[in-house]
């Protein structure tokens, strides 16, 4: 069942149906033990979901995902992530004042 979910999610992403990719992949986050696989495979899932959030302008969800994954995230660049990180930093700076 998990393999089919990933296939559906990645297929939706390939078709640029980012909302559907989010609907399928988001529930699978945090299921690392159940999913198994390498860190690279988990990164692919997370980066696909993150890029889907960015492409649908769901920046708050992208920020939350980045905050949650910062502890062990690899240094692979994802187009658009800088914008979300900068926006998150600016938001926290303005609320501290």
N, C-alpha and C positions, 0 to 999 in steps of 0.2 A: 504493500500500500504506500509506503514512504517513497519508494522509487517512482511510482506512478505520479505521486504528488509533485516530486521534483521535476519530472518530465513535463508535467502540465504547466508548472510555474515557469520553467526556463523557456518552454515553447511560447507562452504568453509574452514573456520578455522579448523574445526574438521577433514576435509579431508587433512589438511596440504597444502591446496591450498591458500597460504598466499597472493599471488598477487591478486587473485579474492576477498579474504576477504577485502583487502585494497580498491579495486575498488568499492565494495559495501558499506563498512562502512565509508570510508573517507568523502564522500559527506554528510553524516549525522551528522558529527561533527558540533557543533555550532547550532544545531537545537533543543536544550533542551526544549524550550517552546512548540514547535510543537510536540515533542516526548512525553513529560510528564514523569511521573514515578519518582522513588526515586533517590537519589544520588547514592545509591548502583547500581542501574540499569545503570545509566550513567557511573559509574566507570567501570562496566563490558564491556560496549561498548568501552570506551577509552582504557582499558587495553588490550582488544582483538586486537584493531587496533595497539596499541603500540607494542605488542608482534609480530604482523604480520610484522611491519616495521623492527623490530630487526631480525626476522627470514629470511627476504629477504635482509638483510644488507643495508637497506635504513636508515642509521644512521642520516643523515641530517634531514630527515623528522621526525624521532623519536625525535631528539633534539628540533626541532621546536615545536613539539607537547608537549614535556615536559615543555618547556618555557611557552607556552600558558596555560598549566594546572597547573602550580606551585602555582598560587594564591589560589586555593581551593582544591587542590588534597589531597586525604586521604593518609594515611601512609601504604597502602597495598603494599607489595613488589612485583615487577614484575621481573622475571628472565631476566637478561641482562641490566636492567636499570642503574645499577651502572656503567657499562662500558660506556654507552652513557653520563651519567652525568660527569664522570671523563674526558672523551674525550672532552666534551663541555667546562669544566673548563680549561683544558690544552690549548685548542684552544684560549680561551679568555685571558689567562695569556700570551701566546706567542704574541698575537696581541697587548697587552698593552705595550710590551717592545720595 
